[in-house]
Amino acid sequence: MGLLFQPLQRASGEVDHGSRSIGLGLYIVKQLVEAHGGTVTVTSTAEAGTTFTVRLPRHVPAMP
């Protein structure tokens, strides 16, 4: 999971020619969330499944 938010990473190393994913979705999500002063995290267990949590501030952070 350490590489999950890195560009061009996919869940499987197998090539799926039917899929159009190139592994940029979660990278883009993280960049957008962080650009707005937020965070994105993931937890995953076999019992509970996978949960992505996005936290965004209610107010825009003041510019320094």
DSSP file (Angstrom, degrees, kcal/mol; ACC not computed):
  #  RESIDUE AA STRUCTURE BP1 BP2  ACC     N-H-->O    O-->H-N    N-H-->O    O-->H-N    TCO  KAPPA ALPHA  PHI   PSI    X-CA   Y-CA   Z-CA
    1    1 A M    >         0   0    0      0, 0.0     3,-1.3     0, 0.0     4,-0.3   0.000 360.0 360.0 360.0 -12.9    0.0    0.0    0.0
    2    2 A G  T 3   +     0   0    0      1,-0.3     3,-0.2     2,-0.1     0, 0.0   0.766 360.0  40.8 -62.9 -24.7    3.0    2.3    0.3
    3    3 A L  T >  S+     0   0    0      1,-0.1     3,-2.0     2,-0.1    -1,-0.3   0.383  83.3 106.7-101.7   2.6    3.0    2.9   -3.5
    4    4 A L  T <  S+     0   0    0     -3,-1.3    22,-0.2     1,-0.3     5,-0.2   0.815  83.8  41.0 -55.6 -37.4   -0.8    3.2   -3.8
    5    5 A F  T 3  S+     0   0    0     -4,-0.3    -1,-0.3    -3,-0.2    -2,-0.1   0.292  92.2 107.2 -97.1  10.1   -0.8    6.9   -4.4
    6    6 A Q  S X  S-     0   0    0     -3,-2.0     3,-1.0     1,-0.1    21,-0.2  -0.608  80.0 -97.0 -85.6 148.9    2.2    7.0   -6.6
    7    7 A P  T 3  S+     0   0    0      0, 0.0    17,-0.2     0, 0.0     3,-0.1  -0.325 102.8  16.7 -67.0 148.1    1.8    7.6  -10.4
    8    8 A L  T 3  S+     0   0    0     15,-1.2     2,-0.4     1,-0.2    16,-0.2   0.705  90.3 134.1  65.8  25.4    1.6    4.7  -12.8
    9    9 A Q    <   -     0   0    0     14,-1.1     2,-0.3    -3,-1.0    -1,-0.2  -0.862  32.9-171.2-103.0 139.5    1.0    2.1  -10.0
   10   10 A R        -     0   0    0     -2,-0.4    12,-0.0    -3,-0.1     4,-0.0  -0.884  34.7-115.9-126.5 160.0   -1.7   -0.5  -10.5
   11   11 A A  S    S+     0   0    0     -2,-0.3     2,-0.4     1,-0.1    -1,-0.1   0.796 101.5  36.4 -64.9 -28.4   -3.2   -3.0   -8.0
   12   12 A S        -     0   0    0      2,-0.2    -1,-0.1     1,-0.1    -2,-0.0  -0.959  66.2-144.8-129.2 144.1   -1.9   -5.9  -10.1
   13   13 A G  S    S+     0   0    0     -2,-0.4     2,-0.2     2,-0.1    -1,-0.1   0.584  74.2 104.7 -79.2  -9.7    1.3   -6.3  -12.1
   14   14 A E  S    S-     0   0    0      1,-0.1     2,-0.5     2,-0.0    -2,-0.2  -0.492  77.5-120.3 -73.9 141.4   -0.7   -8.3  -14.6
   15   15 A V        -     0   0    0     -2,-0.2     2,-0.7     2,-0.0    -1,-0.1  -0.710  24.5-168.4 -84.0 124.9   -1.5   -6.6  -17.9
   16   16 A D    >   -     0   0    0     -2,-0.5     3,-1.3     5,-0.1     5,-0.1  -0.903   5.2-171.9-114.4 100.0   -5.2   -6.3  -18.6
   17   17 A H  T 3  S+     0   0    0     -2,-0.7    -1,-0.1     1,-0.3    -2,-0.0   0.687  83.8  60.9 -68.9 -16.8   -5.6   -5.2  -22.1
   18   18 A G  T 3  S+     0   0    0     -3,-0.1     2,-0.3     2,-0.0    -1,-0.3   0.694  92.5  79.6 -80.3 -19.3   -9.4   -4.7  -21.6
   19   19 A S    <   -     0   0    0     -3,-1.3    -3,-0.1     1,-0.1     0, 0.0  -0.662  62.4-159.7 -90.5 143.8   -8.8   -2.1  -18.9
   20   20 A R        +     0   0    0     -2,-0.3     2,-0.2     2,-0.0    -1,-0.1   0.378  52.4 122.9-100.9   3.5   -7.9    1.5  -19.8
   21   21 A S        +     0   0    0      1,-0.1    -5,-0.1    -5,-0.1    -2,-0.1  -0.429  34.1 178.7 -68.8 134.4   -6.4    2.3  -16.4
   22   22 A I        -     0   0    0     -2,-0.2    -1,-0.1   -13,-0.0   -12,-0.0   0.289  56.1-100.5-115.6   6.9   -2.9    3.5  -16.5
   23   23 A G  S    S+     0   0    0    -15,-0.2   -15,-1.2   -16,-0.1   -14,-1.1   0.833  90.3 111.9  85.1  33.5   -2.6    4.0  -12.7
   24   24 A L     >  +     0   0    0    -17,-0.2     4,-2.6   -16,-0.2     5,-0.2   0.567  48.5  88.5-110.5 -12.4   -3.1    7.7  -12.3
   25   25 A G  H  > S+     0   0    0      1,-0.2     4,-2.3     2,-0.2     5,-0.1   0.923  93.7  37.7 -57.1 -55.2   -6.5    7.9  -10.6
   26   26 A L  H  > S+     0   0    0      1,-0.2     4,-2.4     2,-0.2    -1,-0.2   0.832 115.0  56.0 -70.0 -30.9   -5.4    7.8   -6.9
   27   27 A Y  H  > S+     0   0    0    -21,-0.2     4,-2.2     2,-0.2    -1,-0.2   0.933 109.8  45.8 -62.4 -45.6   -2.3    9.9   -7.7
   28   28 A I  H  X S+     0   0    0     -4,-2.6     4,-2.5     2,-0.2     5,-0.2   0.910 111.1  52.8 -65.1 -42.5   -4.6   12.6   -9.1
   29   29 A V  H  X S+     0   0    0     -4,-2.3     4,-2.7    -5,-0.2     5,-0.2   0.944 110.4  47.8 -56.8 -48.7   -7.0   12.4   -6.2
   30   30 A K  H  X S+     0   0    0     -4,-2.4     4,-2.6     1,-0.2     5,-0.2   0.910 111.4  50.1 -61.4 -42.7   -4.1   12.8   -3.7
   31   31 A Q  H  X S+     0   0    0     -4,-2.2     4,-1.9     2,-0.2    -1,-0.2   0.908 113.0  46.0 -63.6 -41.8   -2.7   15.8   -5.6
   32   32 A L  H  X S+     0   0    0     -4,-2.5     4,-1.0     2,-0.2    -2,-0.2   0.920 113.7  48.2 -66.4 -44.4   -6.1   17.6   -5.7
   33   33 A V  H ><>S+     0   0    0     -4,-2.7     5,-2.6    -5,-0.2     3,-0.7   0.934 113.9  46.3 -63.3 -45.9   -6.9   16.9   -2.1
   34   34 A E  H ><5S+     0   0    0     -4,-2.6     3,-1.8     1,-0.2    -1,-0.2   0.846 105.7  60.0 -66.6 -33.0   -3.5   18.1   -0.9
   35   35 A A  H 3<5S+     0   0    0     -4,-1.9    -1,-0.2     1,-0.3    -2,-0.2   0.758 106.1  49.5 -65.1 -23.0   -3.7   21.2   -3.1
   36   36 A H  T <<5S-     0   0    0     -4,-1.0    -1,-0.3    -3,-0.7    -2,-0.2   0.191 127.1-100.1-100.4  15.1   -6.8   22.1   -1.2
   37   37 A G  T < 5S+     0   0    0     -3,-1.8    -3,-0.2     1,-0.2    -2,-0.1   0.672  84.9 116.5  81.0  18.0   -5.1   21.6    2.2
   38   38 A G      < -     0   0    0     -5,-2.6     2,-0.3    -6,-0.2    18,-0.2  -0.378  53.9-128.9-109.7-172.5   -6.5   18.2    2.9
   39   39 A T  E     -A   55   0A   0     16,-2.1    16,-2.8    -2,-0.1     2,-0.4  -0.951   6.7-157.0-135.3 155.3   -5.4   14.6    3.3
   40   40 A V  E     +A   54   0A   0     -2,-0.3     2,-0.3    14,-0.2    14,-0.2  -0.998  18.5 173.3-133.6 131.8   -6.3   11.2    1.9
   41   41 A T  E     -A   53   0A   0     12,-2.3    12,-2.7    -2,-0.4     2,-0.4  -0.873  15.6-149.2-132.7 164.9   -5.6    7.9    3.6
   42   42 A V  E     -A   52   0A   0     -2,-0.3     2,-0.4    10,-0.2    10,-0.2  -0.998   8.5-174.9-137.6 141.0   -6.4    4.3    3.1
   43   43 A T  E     -A   51   0A   0      8,-2.2     8,-3.0    -2,-0.4     2,-0.3  -0.984  10.6-179.9-128.9 145.7   -7.0    1.4    5.4
   44   44 A S  E     +A   50   0A   0     -2,-0.4     2,-0.3     6,-0.2     6,-0.2  -0.956   9.4 161.3-151.8 127.3   -7.6   -2.2    4.2
   45   45 A T  E  >  -A   49   0A   0      4,-2.1     4,-2.3    -2,-0.3    -2,-0.0  -0.964  45.0-119.8-137.7 156.9   -8.2   -5.5    5.9
   46   46 A A  T  4 S+     0   0    0     -2,-0.3    -1,-0.1     1,-0.2     4,-0.1   0.859 114.2  46.2 -63.1 -34.6   -9.6   -8.8    4.6
   47   47 A E  T  4 S+     0   0    0      1,-0.1    -1,-0.2     2,-0.1    -3,-0.0   0.925 124.7  26.8 -75.5 -46.0  -12.5   -8.5    7.2
   48   48 A A  T  4 S-     0   0    0      1,-0.3     2,-0.2     3,-0.0    -2,-0.2   0.625  98.3-138.9 -96.1 -14.9  -13.5   -4.9    6.7
   49   49 A G  E  <  -A   45   0A   0     -4,-2.3    -4,-2.1     2,-0.0     2,-0.4  -0.544  43.4 -38.9  87.1-158.5  -12.5   -4.3    3.1
   50   50 A T  E     -A   44   0A   0     -6,-0.2     2,-0.4    -2,-0.2    -6,-0.2  -0.905  51.2-172.5-114.2 133.7  -10.8   -1.1    1.9
   51   51 A T  E     -A   43   0A   0     -8,-3.0    -8,-2.2    -2,-0.4     2,-0.5  -0.989   7.8-161.4-128.2 126.3  -11.7    2.4    3.0
   52   52 A F  E     -A   42   0A   0     -2,-0.4     2,-0.5   -10,-0.2   -10,-0.2  -0.903  11.2-161.8-101.6 133.2  -10.4    5.6    1.5
   53   53 A T  E     -A   41   0A   0    -12,-2.7   -12,-2.3    -2,-0.5     2,-0.5  -0.972   5.5-170.0-121.0 123.4  -10.8    8.7    3.8
   54   54 A V  E     -A   40   0A   0     -2,-0.5     2,-0.5   -14,-0.2   -14,-0.2  -0.952   3.6-170.8-111.9 127.0  -10.6   12.2    2.4
   55   55 A R  E     -A   39   0A   0    -16,-2.8   -16,-2.1    -2,-0.5    -2,-0.0  -0.979   5.4-179.7-120.3 126.2  -10.4   15.1    4.8
   56   56 A L        -     0   0    0     -2,-0.5   -18,-0.1   -18,-0.2   -19,-0.1  -0.950  30.4-110.7-123.3 143.8  -10.7   18.7    3.6
   57   57 A P        -     0   0    0      0, 0.0   -19,-0.1     0, 0.0     3,-0.0  -0.396  16.3-135.7 -70.2 149.9  -10.6   21.9    5.6
   58   58 A R  S    S+     0   0    0     -2,-0.1     2,-0.4     1,-0.1    -2,-0.0   0.808  91.7  40.7 -72.3 -29.5  -13.8   23.9    6.0
   59   59 A H  S    S-     0   0    0      3,-0.0    -1,-0.1    -3,-0.0     3,-0.1  -0.910  95.9-103.6-121.8 147.3  -11.9   27.1    5.4
   60   60 A V        -     0   0    0     -2,-0.4   -23,-0.1     1,-0.1     3,-0.1  -0.505  45.0-110.3 -66.9 129.4   -9.2   27.8    2.9
   61   61 A P        -     0   0    0      0, 0.0     2,-0.1     0, 0.0    -1,-0.1  -0.331  38.0-103.6 -60.3 142.6   -5.8   28.0    4.7
   62   62 A A        -     0   0    0      1,-0.1    -3,-0.0    -3,-0.1     0, 0.0  -0.418  33.9-116.9 -67.8 140.4   -4.4   31.5    4.8
   63   63 A M              0   0    0      1,-0.1    -1,-0.1    -2,-0.1    -3,-0.0  -0.612 360.0 360.0 -77.4 135.2   -1.6   32.2    2.4
   64   64 A P              0   0    0      0, 0.0    -1,-0.1     0, 0.0    -2,-0.1   0.503 360.0 360.0 -69.1 360.0    1.8   33.0    4.1
